């Protein structure tokens, strides 16, 4: 049975949280915790009757972690992400437009780690550039790339902000150009795309 995925755009600016579920086993994971997403996600979890196994944080920007503490408290599911995200969770940006209660990682993920969801296996890719702690979860079998702010339709995450670096971003993007064309890219903001649709510009990255 294929995985199901539900999108929860939340917060200003609208940032996507994803609920990814394996209907065969009733297990689910959440990608990112934008501000004010806890209510809608809690309702969806109850409705679907699924067991949440992890909350995966793709990177430490405030619009992706605003509800990390609330979501963790509401669901009891462990918060996981790249090691450096822990610092961002403990000391959320004071200049964020919304108040962000502190939280902490329960476990860290590194490049090459495997994340199990029911019968599916995601590989963790560390893809810095937009933010030093950016990770994606990739499953070739499920044709899914859950990439936060790494890859968008016709472009990549901003590199003109503190902590970002274009050369590092290009190196990360180069790792994506050989993924299969029909892999669906679920981005941190806006609509999904596919690797195939982005190949024309990804091809130049090295
Ligand atoms: Zn970001």
Boltz pocket constraint, residues with backbone or C-beta under 6 A from the ligand:
constraints:
  - pocket:
      binder: B
      contacts: [[A, 59], [A, 61], [A, 130], [A, 131], [A, 149], [A, 157]]
      max_distance: 6.0
